[in-house]
Amino acid sequence: MENVLREAISDTLNELGLEATDFAIEHPSGLVHGDYATNVAMVVAKSAGKAPRELAEQILAALEGQIEYVEKIEVAGPGFINFHLSREFFTSEINRARKEGEHWGATDTYEGQTVFVEYTDPNPFKEFHVGHLFTNTVGESIARLFMAAGANVKRLNYQGDVGMHVASAIYGMQKNGLNASSDFSAKELGKAYATGATALKEDKTAAEEIKKINKAIYERSEEEINVLYDKGRQVSLDYFETIYEKLGTEFDHYFFESEAAPKGKELVLNHPEVFVESDGARVFLGEEHGLHTRVFLNSEGLPTYEAKELALAKMKEDEMGAYDLSIISTSNEINEYFKVLRKAMSFVYPDLSEKTEHIGHGTVRLSTGKMSSRTGDVIPATDFIEEITSAAKEKMTETDSQADLNTAEEVAIGAIKFAVLKSNILQDTVFDKEQALSFEGDSGPYLQYTHARIISMLEKAKSVGVEPGTPNTPEEAYELERILYRLPGVVERAAVERAPHLLTHFLLELAASFNKFYVNEKVADASDEFASYKAALSDAVRITLKNGLWGLGIKAPEKM
């Protein structure tokens, strides 16, 4: 509808001999002011040589009666133009939502475009901690928003299976007695890494040994290390998969630093004009571009993270095909690093640099403060999910003594994801368990509970002979209808702005409106001539909540 209004306004400006400058079309802060509002008169007034309100009246006169589904147009304040949509429009949107089902809310904004979304990126040999969990949450939602906006999305995961952290872990495995012939867990690998990382920092002799292990890993030159490395790597990767399954993430392709390393080294050596020699290393002089200098090849001739990332950009194209956009989602702690990387990439792969976008999301902090995998003082993602699942199950048993553990886990993961996504992803947030698990508002479980409540209500209505339909239409549209139809526009804007919180805010507003509707209106009442309409509206809300939650990577249980 917004596009229809924008086109009609632009045509009217042209007819009036005015330039169709950029103007906003938004939903007013209160429904009393209509369903859409535009500031076009105030934007164009100066060039038109008229007072904004006078021009607004002129535009209104030209538009009145010309736009389908617009029932009334009025001028407000200094020159805003408000549009009130017709009763028929809202009824048609209810029917549309129910007809389109799981596709309701989808748009064609990025149709025909291939978008890569790289996220999570845990390092084998380390614990998959809550930081990875939060990064996965952001990346998964970004991927789904692009899918809903019509893009051909490929989920990618780039994992650091070589480097000093791996060498530290191998050293720790040797010291802790882990070997290839024994069974050991990812948790034990995490402890081995902590042992090695501490030794690297505090013991000069150990540090030299770890550096030798690092070189041997790159060169695959020592069989004993190779065997330990291969076993530990596989244990880590298998462990990661169990977590991805819980989170609902299915990656299309995995890339590894071990694959990118030799290609990155070759790139650096083949571009001496970009990566200059400095004390035996190869560096990119970022200061020449208003950034900072970073090492791409160290003095031992080994490629750094930067060189590997540079190679990765081309590997994505070579292995996954041409793409229109490559989004990399990480913590904002490496924002400056990515600025340097993209600038260096612009000299080696200028076309790929233009297609690469980094989203540096904020950090989610817990009451224990920031986590550090170097010391091993981390909160494992599995432990965190189990803790929140236990709390969710306890809360659910307050109303249902037969609360299902699987549903409790869906609620727990929904609580975690929503808490991460409900605010602007670029900002830091604090996870509050009690607030995240609230069934009464501003939380994932609140939305999930509303969805389950609608299903229960519709089953009750069906039992008394009330089926969803729109044969009889109330004279006035419900507030609920005037919110529900906005889903496609919200999805489009959330994808374009990389802003999942726009979707969370919409869903909270919709759920709050439904719960008010639920209190004031009877649906399971066969004697009510509008009962079928209310049931159809409720069903459309159910679909909207489910699809909206899907866009956040959250499941919608049918019973809670």
C-alpha positions as CSV (number, residue, x, y, z in Angstrom):
1,M,0.0,0.0,0.0
2,E,2.9,2.3,0.8
3,N,4.1,1.9,-2.8
4,V,0.7,2.7,-4.2
5,L,0.5,5.9,-2.1
6,R,4.0,6.9,-3.1
7,E,3.3,6.5,-6.8
8,A,0.0,8.4,-6.6
9,I,1.7,11.3,-4.7
10,S,4.6,11.4,-7.2
11,D,2.1,11.5,-10.2
12,T,0.2,14.3,-8.5
13,L,3.4,16.3,-8.0
14,N,4.3,15.9,-11.6
15,E,0.8,17.1,-12.7
16,L,1.3,20.1,-10.5
17,G,4.6,20.8,-12.1
18,L,6.6,20.0,-9.0
19,E,9.6,17.8,-8.6
20,A,9.0,14.5,-6.8
21,T,11.7,15.0,-4.2
22,D,12.3,12.4,-1.4
23,F,9.5,12.4,1.0
24,A,8.4,10.1,3.8
25,I,5.4,7.9,4.1
26,E,5.0,6.4,7.6
27,H,2.4,5.0,9.9
28,P,1.2,7.8,12.3
29,S,2.1,7.4,16.0
30,G,-1.6,6.9,16.8
31,L,-4.3,5.2,14.7
32,V,-6.6,8.2,15.3
33,H,-4.4,10.0,12.8
34,G,-5.0,7.5,10.1
35,D,-3.1,4.5,8.6
36,Y,-0.5,6.4,6.7
37,A,0.9,9.9,6.8
38,T,3.3,11.9,4.5
39,N,5.3,15.0,4.9
40,V,5.5,15.6,1.2
41,A,3.9,19.1,1.4
42,M,6.5,20.3,3.9
43,V,9.4,18.9,1.8
44,V,8.2,20.5,-1.5
45,A,6.6,23.7,-0.1
46,K,9.7,25.9,-0.5
47,S,10.4,25.0,-4.1
48,A,6.7,25.4,-4.8
49,G,6.7,28.9,-3.2
50,K,3.7,28.0,-1.0
51,A,2.9,27.5,2.6
52,P,3.1,23.7,3.5
53,R,-0.5,23.6,4.6
54,E,-1.8,25.3,1.5
55,L,0.2,22.9,-0.7
56,A,-1.1,20.0,1.3
57,E,-4.7,21.0,0.7
58,Q,-3.9,21.3,-3.1
59,I,-2.4,17.8,-3.1
60,L,-5.3,16.4,-1.1
61,A,-7.8,17.8,-3.7
62,A,-5.9,16.2,-6.5
63,L,-5.7,12.8,-4.7
64,E,-9.2,12.6,-3.3
65,G,-11.1,9.7,-4.7
66,Q,-8.2,8.6,-6.9
67,I,-6.6,5.8,-4.7
68,E,-8.3,2.5,-4.3
69,Y,-8.9,1.5,-0.7
70,V,-8.3,5.0,0.6
71,E,-11.5,6.1,2.3
72,K,-10.5,9.5,3.6
73,I,-7.6,12.0,3.3
74,E,-7.1,14.9,5.6
75,V,-4.5,17.6,6.3
76,A,-3.1,17.8,9.8
77,G,-0.8,20.1,11.8
78,P,1.6,22.2,9.7
79,G,1.0,20.2,6.6
80,F,1.0,16.5,7.1
81,I,-1.4,14.5,4.9
82,N,-3.1,11.6,6.6
83,F,-4.7,8.7,4.8
84,H,-7.4,6.5,6.2
85,L,-7.8,3.1,4.6
86,S,-11.2,1.6,3.9
87,R,-13.0,-1.2,5.7
88,E,-12.7,-3.3,2.5
89,F,-9.0,-3.0,2.5
90,F,-8.6,-4.6,6.0
91,T,-11.0,-7.4,5.1
92,S,-9.0,-8.2,2.0
93,E,-5.7,-8.2,4.0
94,I,-7.2,-10.8,6.4
95,N,-8.2,-13.0,3.5
96,R,-4.8,-12.5,1.9
97,A,-2.9,-13.4,5.0
98,R,-4.9,-16.6,5.4
99,K,-4.6,-17.5,1.7
100,E,-0.8,-16.9,1.5
101,G,-0.2,-18.8,4.8
102,E,3.5,-19.3,5.4
103,H,4.3,-17.0,2.5
104,W,2.4,-14.1,4.1
105,G,4.7,-11.2,4.7
106,A,7.1,-12.1,1.9
107,T,8.2,-9.4,-0.5
108,D,10.1,-9.2,-3.8
109,T,12.6,-6.5,-2.6
110,Y,15.7,-8.6,-3.3
111,E,14.2,-11.0,-5.9
112,G,16.7,-12.3,-8.3
113,Q,19.7,-11.4,-6.0
114,T,22.0,-13.9,-4.4
115,V,23.0,-13.0,-0.9
116,F,25.6,-14.8,1.2
117,V,25.3,-14.4,5.0
118,E,28.3,-15.6,7.0
119,Y,27.9,-15.9,10.7
120,T,28.6,-17.8,13.9
121,D,32.2,-18.7,12.9
122,P,33.2,-20.7,16.0
123,N,36.8,-21.9,16.3
124,P,37.3,-25.7,16.6
125,F,39.2,-26.7,19.7
126,K,37.4,-24.0,21.7
127,E,34.2,-24.0,23.6
128,F,31.1,-22.9,21.7
129,H,30.0,-20.2,24.2
130,V,27.1,-17.8,24.6
131,G,28.9,-15.2,22.5
132,H,28.7,-17.6,19.5
133,L,25.1,-18.2,20.4
134,F,24.3,-14.5,20.2
135,T,26.2,-14.1,16.9
136,N,24.3,-17.0,15.5
137,T,21.0,-15.4,16.5
138,V,21.8,-12.2,14.7
139,G,23.1,-13.9,11.5
140,E,20.2,-16.3,11.3
141,S,17.7,-13.5,11.5
142,I,19.5,-11.4,8.9
143,A,19.5,-14.5,6.6
144,R,15.8,-15.1,7.1
145,L,14.8,-11.5,6.6
146,F,16.6,-11.6,3.2
147,M,14.9,-14.8,2.3
148,A,11.5,-13.3,3.2
149,A,12.5,-10.3,1.0
150,G,12.9,-12.6,-2.0
151,A,16.7,-13.1,-2.0
152,N,18.4,-16.4,-2.8
153,V,20.3,-16.8,0.5
154,K,23.2,-19.0,1.2
155,R,24.2,-19.4,4.9
156,L,28.0,-19.6,5.3
157,N,30.2,-20.5,8.3
158,Y,33.9,-19.7,8.4
159,Q,35.8,-21.6,11.1
160,G,39.3,-21.1,12.4
161,D,40.8,-24.6,12.3
162,V,44.4,-23.3,12.2
163,G,46.3,-20.7,14.2
164,M,47.8,-20.1,17.6
165,H,44.6,-21.0,19.3
166,V,44.7,-24.5,17.7
167,A,48.4,-24.9,18.5
168,S,47.6,-23.9,22.1
169,A,44.9,-26.5,22.3
170,I,47.2,-29.2,20.9
171,Y,49.8,-28.3,23.5
172,G,47.1,-28.5,26.1
173,M,45.9,-31.9,24.8
174,Q,49.3,-33.3,25.2
175,K,49.7,-31.9,28.7
176,N,46.2,-33.1,29.8
177,G,46.7,-36.6,28.4
178,L,44.2,-36.5,25.5
179,N,45.1,-38.7,22.6
180,A,43.6,-39.8,19.4
181,S,42.9,-43.4,20.6
182,S,40.7,-42.2,23.5
183,D,37.3,-40.6,23.5
184,F,37.2,-37.1,24.8
185,S,34.5,-34.3,24.7
186,A,34.4,-30.8,23.3
187,K,34.4,-29.6,26.9
188,E,37.7,-31.4,27.5
189,L,39.1,-29.7,24.4
190,G,38.0,-26.4,25.8
191,K,40.0,-27.1,29.0
192,A,43.0,-28.2,26.9
193,Y,42.8,-24.9,25.1
194,A,42.7,-23.0,28.4
195,T,45.8,-24.9,29.5
196,G,47.7,-24.0,26.4
197,A,46.6,-20.4,26.2
198,T,47.7,-19.8,29.8
199,A,51.1,-21.5,29.1
200,L,51.5,-19.4,26.0
201,K,51.2,-16.2,28.0
202,E,53.1,-17.2,31.2
203,D,55.8,-19.7,30.1
204,K,58.4,-18.7,27.6
205,T,59.6,-22.2,27.0
206,A,56.0,-23.4,26.4
207,A,55.4,-20.4,24.1
208,E,58.3,-21.5,21.9
209,E,56.9,-25.1,21.8
210,I,53.5,-23.8,20.8
211,K,54.9,-21.7,18.0
212,K,56.6,-24.9,16.7
213,I,53.3,-26.8,16.9
214,N,51.6,-24.0,15.0
215,K,54.1,-24.2,12.2
216,A,53.8,-28.0,12.1
217,I,50.0,-27.8,11.9
218,Y,50.3,-25.5,8.8
219,E,52.8,-27.7,7.2
220,R,51.3,-31.0,8.3
221,S,54.8,-32.1,9.0
222,E,54.5,-34.1,12.2
223,E,52.4,-37.3,12.2
224,E,51.8,-37.2,16.0
225,I,50.4,-33.7,15.8
226,N,48.4,-34.5,12.7
227,V,46.6,-37.3,14.4
228,L,45.8,-35.2,17.5
229,Y,44.7,-32.3,15.2
230,D,42.4,-34.4,13.0
231,K,40.7,-36.1,16.0
232,G,40.2,-32.8,17.9
233,R,38.9,-31.0,14.9
234,Q,36.3,-33.6,14.2
235,V,35.1,-33.7,17.8
236,S,34.7,-29.9,17.7
237,L,32.8,-29.9,14.4
238,D,30.4,-32.7,15.5
239,Y,29.7,-30.8,18.7
240,F,28.9,-27.6,16.8
241,E,26.4,-29.5,14.7
242,T,24.4,-30.5,17.8
243,I,24.1,-26.8,18.7
244,Y,23.1,-25.7,15.2
245,E,20.3,-28.3,15.2
246,K,18.9,-26.8,18.5
247,L,19.1,-23.3,17.1
248,G,17.4,-24.2,13.8
249,T,20.4,-23.2,11.6
250,E,21.4,-25.2,8.5
251,F,24.5,-23.9,6.8
252,D,24.9,-24.3,3.1
253,H,28.7,-24.3,3.2
254,Y,31.5,-24.4,5.6
255,F,34.8,-22.6,5.0
256,F,38.0,-23.2,7.0
257,E,41.1,-21.2,7.7
258,S,43.2,-24.1,6.8
259,E,41.9,-23.8,3.2
260,A,42.2,-20.1,3.1
261,A,45.7,-19.8,4.6
262,P,47.8,-20.9,1.5
263,K,45.6,-18.9,-0.8
264,G,45.9,-15.8,1.4
265,K,49.7,-16.2,1.6
266,E,49.9,-16.4,-2.2
267,L,47.7,-13.3,-2.6
268,V,49.8,-11.2,-0.3
269,L,53.1,-12.3,-2.0
270,N,51.6,-11.6,-5.5
271,H,50.7,-8.0,-4.5
272,P,53.8,-6.5,-3.1
273,E,52.5,-3.0,-4.2
274,V,49.6,-3.5,-1.7
275,F,51.4,-5.4,1.1
276,V,54.8,-3.9,1.7
277,E,57.7,-5.5,3.6
278,S,58.2,-4.4,7.2
279,D,60.7,-6.1,9.6
280,G,60.3,-9.4,7.6
281,A,56.5,-9.2,7.6
282,R,54.1,-8.1,4.9
283,V,51.7,-5.3,6.0
284,F,49.0,-3.1,4.6
285,L,49.6,0.6,5.4
286,G,46.2,1.6,6.5
287,E,47.3,5.0,7.7
288,E,47.6,6.0,4.1
289,H,43.8,5.6,3.9
290,G,42.8,7.0,7.3
291,L,42.9,3.6,8.9
292,H,45.6,1.7,10.8
293,T,48.3,-0.7,9.6
294,R,47.7,-4.4,9.9
295,V,50.0,-7.4,9.3
296,F,48.9,-9.8,6.6
297,L,52.0,-12.1,6.6
298,N,54.0,-12.4,9.8
299,S,57.8,-12.5,10.0
300,E,57.7,-16.3,10.0
301,G,56.0,-16.3,6.6
302,L,52.6,-17.4,8.0
303,P,49.4,-15.7,6.9
304,T,47.4,-13.9,9.5
305,Y,43.6,-13.7,9.9
306,E,43.6,-10.7,7.5
307,A,45.3,-12.7,4.7
308,K,42.9,-15.6,5.2
309,E,39.9,-13.3,5.1
310,L,41.1,-11.7,1.9
311,A,41.3,-15.2,0.3
312,L,37.9,-16.1,1.7
313,A,36.1,-13.4,-0.3
314,K,37.3,-15.1,-3.6
315,M,36.8,-18.6,-2.3
316,K,33.1,-17.8,-1.7
317,E,32.7,-16.8,-5.3
318,D,34.7,-19.7,-6.6
319,E,32.9,-22.4,-4.6
320,M,29.4,-20.9,-4.3
321,G,29.1,-19.0,-7.6
322,A,28.5,-15.3,-8.3
323,Y,26.8,-13.2,-5.7
324,D,25.3,-9.8,-5.3
325,L,26.0,-9.2,-1.7
326,S,28.2,-10.9,1.0
327,I,27.2,-10.0,4.5
328,I,29.6,-11.0,7.4
329,S,28.1,-10.7,10.8
330,T,30.4,-10.6,13.8
331,S,30.8,-8.8,17.1
332,N,31.5,-5.1,16.8
333,E,34.8,-5.6,18.5
334,I,36.4,-6.1,15.1
335,N,34.7,-3.3,13.2
336,E,38.0,-1.4,12.7
337,Y,39.7,-4.6,11.5
338,F,37.1,-5.1,8.8
339,K,37.5,-1.5,7.6
340,V,41.2,-2.2,6.9
341,L,40.3,-5.6,5.4
342,R,37.8,-4.1,2.9
343,K,40.2,-1.3,2.0
344,A,43.0,-3.8,1.3
345,M,40.4,-6.0,-0.6
346,S,39.6,-3.0,-2.8
347,F,43.1,-3.1,-4.3
348,V,43.1,-6.9,-4.9
349,Y,39.4,-7.7,-5.6
350,P,37.7,-4.3,-6.1
351,D,34.4,-5.8,-7.3
352,L,34.2,-8.2,-4.3
353,S,35.0,-5.3,-1.9
354,E,32.0,-3.4,-3.2
355,K,29.8,-6.5,-2.6
356,T,31.1,-7.1,0.9
357,E,29.2,-5.7,3.9
358,H,30.2,-6.2,7.6
359,I,27.6,-6.0,10.3
360,G,29.3,-5.5,13.7
361,H,26.6,-6.3,16.2
362,G,26.7,-5.3,19.9
363,T,27.8,-7.5,22.7
364,V,25.2,-9.2,24.9
365,R,26.4,-9.2,28.5
366,L,25.3,-11.4,31.4
367,S,25.4,-10.6,35.1
368,T,28.9,-12.2,35.3
369,G,30.2,-9.7,32.8
370,K,32.2,-10.2,29.6
371,M,33.4,-13.7,28.8
372,S,37.0,-14.7,27.9
373,S,37.8,-18.0,26.2
374,R,41.5,-17.4,26.8
375,T,41.2,-18.3,30.4
376,G,38.5,-20.9,29.9
377,D,36.2,-18.7,32.0
378,V,33.3,-19.0,29.5
379,I,29.6,-19.9,29.7
380,P,29.2,-22.8,27.2
381,A,26.1,-22.3,25.0
382,T,24.8,-25.8,25.9
383,D,25.0,-25.1,29.6
384,F,23.3,-21.7,29.1
385,I,20.5,-23.2,27.0
386,E,19.9,-26.0,29.6
387,E,19.7,-23.4,32.4
388,I,17.2,-21.3,30.5
389,T,15.2,-24.4,29.5
390,S,15.0,-25.5,33.1
391,A,13.7,-22.1,34.1
392,A,11.2,-22.1,31.2
393,K,9.9,-25.6,32.2
394,E,9.5,-24.4,35.8
395,K,7.5,-21.4,34.6
396,M,5.4,-23.4,32.3
397,T,4.4,-25.9,35.0
398,E,2.7,-23.1,36.8
399,T,-0.1,-23.3,34.3
400,D,0.5,-26.8,32.9
401,S,1.8,-29.6,35.1
402,Q,2.5,-31.7,31.9
403,A,4.8,-29.1,30.4
404,D,6.8,-30.7,27.6
405,L,10.6,-30.5,27.8
406,N,11.0,-30.1,24.0
407,T,8.5,-27.2,24.1
408,A,10.4,-25.8,27.1
409,E,13.6,-25.8,25.1
410,E,11.8,-24.0,22.2
411,V,10.6,-21.4,24.7
412,A,14.0,-21.0,26.2
413,I,15.7,-20.5,22.8
414,G,12.9,-18.2,21.8
415,A,13.6,-16.2,25.0
416,I,17.3,-16.0,24.3
417,K,16.9,-15.0,20.7
418,F,14.2,-12.4,21.3
419,A,16.3,-10.8,24.1
420,V,19.2,-10.4,21.6
421,L,17.0,-9.1,18.7
422,K,14.5,-6.8,20.5
423,S,16.9,-3.9,20.5
424,N,19.0,-2.4,17.7
425,I,21.6,-5.2,17.0
426,L,24.4,-2.6,16.8
427,Q,24.0,-1.7,20.4
428,D,25.2,-3.6,23.5
429,T,22.5,-5.3,25.6
430,V,22.2,-7.1,28.9
431,F,20.4,-10.5,29.1
432,D,18.0,-10.6,32.0
433,K,16.7,-14.2,32.5
434,E,13.5,-13.2,34.4
435,Q,12.5,-10.6,31.8
436,A,13.5,-12.8,28.9
437,L,11.2,-15.6,30.1
438,S,8.2,-13.3,30.9
439,F,4.9,-14.5,29.5
440,E,3.4,-11.1,29.9
441,G,5.1,-8.8,27.5
442,D,8.3,-7.7,25.8
443,S,9.6,-11.2,25.3
444,G,9.8,-14.2,23.0
445,P,7.7,-16.4,25.3
446,Y,5.0,-13.7,25.4
447,L,4.7,-13.9,21.6
448,Q,4.9,-17.7,21.6
449,Y,2.2,-17.9,24.3
450,T,-0.1,-15.5,22.3
451,H,0.3,-17.8,19.3
452,A,-0.6,-20.9,21.3
453,R,-3.5,-19.0,22.9
454,I,-5.0,-18.3,19.4
455,I,-4.8,-21.9,18.4
456,S,-6.6,-23.0,21.6
457,M,-9.2,-20.3,21.1
458,L,-9.9,-21.3,17.5
459,E,-10.2,-25.0,18.6
460,K,-12.8,-23.9,21.1
461,A,-14.6,-21.9,18.5
462,K,-14.7,-24.8,16.1
463,S,-16.1,-27.0,18.8
464,V,-19.2,-24.8,18.9
465,G,-19.5,-24.5,15.2
466,V,-17.6,-21.3,14.5
467,E,-15.4,-21.5,11.4
468,P,-13.1,-18.7,10.2
469,G,-14.5,-16.7,7.4
470,T,-15.6,-13.2,6.3
471,P,-19.3,-13.5,5.2
472,N,-20.4,-10.8,7.6
473,T,-18.1,-7.8,8.2
474,P,-18.3,-5.4,11.2
475,E,-18.9,-1.8,10.2
476,E,-15.7,-0.6,11.7
477,A,-12.3,-2.2,11.4
478,Y,-10.8,-3.5,14.7
479,E,-7.5,-1.9,15.9
480,L,-6.0,-5.4,15.4
481,E,-6.7,-5.3,11.6
482,R,-5.1,-1.9,11.3
483,I,-1.8,-3.3,12.7
484,L,-1.8,-6.8,11.1
485,Y,-1.6,-5.7,7.4
486,R,1.7,-4.0,8.0
487,L,3.8,-7.2,8.1
488,P,5.1,-7.1,4.5
489,G,6.3,-3.5,4.9
490,V,8.0,-4.3,8.2
491,V,9.8,-7.3,6.7
492,E,11.0,-5.2,3.8
493,R,12.3,-2.4,6.0
494,A,13.9,-4.8,8.4
495,A,15.8,-6.5,5.6
496,V,16.8,-3.2,3.9
497,E,18.0,-1.7,7.2
498,R,19.4,-4.9,8.6
499,A,17.2,-4.3,11.6
500,P,15.4,-7.3,13.1
501,H,14.3,-5.1,16.0
502,L,11.7,-3.5,13.7
503,L,10.1,-6.9,13.4
504,T,10.2,-7.6,17.2
505,H,8.5,-4.2,17.9
506,F,5.8,-4.9,15.3
507,L,5.1,-8.4,16.8
508,L,4.9,-7.0,20.3
509,E,2.4,-4.3,19.2
510,L,0.3,-7.0,17.3
511,A,0.3,-9.4,20.3
512,A,-0.7,-6.6,22.7
513,S,-3.6,-5.6,20.4
514,F,-4.7,-9.2,20.1
515,N,-4.7,-9.8,23.8
516,K,-6.8,-6.7,24.3
517,F,-9.1,-8.0,21.5
518,Y,-9.2,-11.4,23.3
519,V,-10.4,-9.9,26.5
520,N,-13.1,-7.7,24.9
521,E,-14.4,-10.0,22.2
522,K,-16.0,-13.4,22.2
523,V,-15.1,-15.7,19.3
524,A,-16.5,-19.0,20.4
525,D,-20.1,-17.8,20.3
526,A,-22.2,-19.2,17.4
527,S,-24.9,-16.6,18.2
528,D,-22.6,-13.7,17.3
529,E,-23.1,-12.8,13.6
530,F,-19.5,-11.6,13.5
531,A,-18.0,-14.7,15.2
532,S,-16.6,-16.1,12.0
533,Y,-15.0,-12.8,11.1
534,K,-13.4,-12.6,14.5
535,A,-12.1,-16.1,14.0
536,A,-10.7,-15.3,10.6
537,L,-9.0,-12.2,12.0
538,S,-7.6,-14.3,14.9
539,D,-6.3,-16.9,12.4
540,A,-4.6,-14.2,10.4
541,V,-2.9,-12.9,13.6
542,R,-1.8,-16.5,14.3
543,I,-0.2,-16.7,10.8
544,T,1.4,-13.3,11.2
545,L,2.9,-14.1,14.6
546,K,4.2,-17.5,13.3
547,N,5.8,-16.0,10.2
548,G,7.2,-13.0,12.2
549,L,8.8,-15.3,14.7
550,W,10.2,-17.4,11.9
551,G,11.9,-14.3,10.6
552,L,13.6,-14.0,14.0
553,G,14.6,-17.7,14.0
554,I,12.1,-18.5,16.7
555,K,9.7,-21.5,16.7
556,A,6.0,-21.0,17.4
557,P,4.8,-23.8,19.7
558,E,1.1,-24.8,19.3
559,K,0.7,-25.5,23.0
560,M,2.2,-23.9,26.0
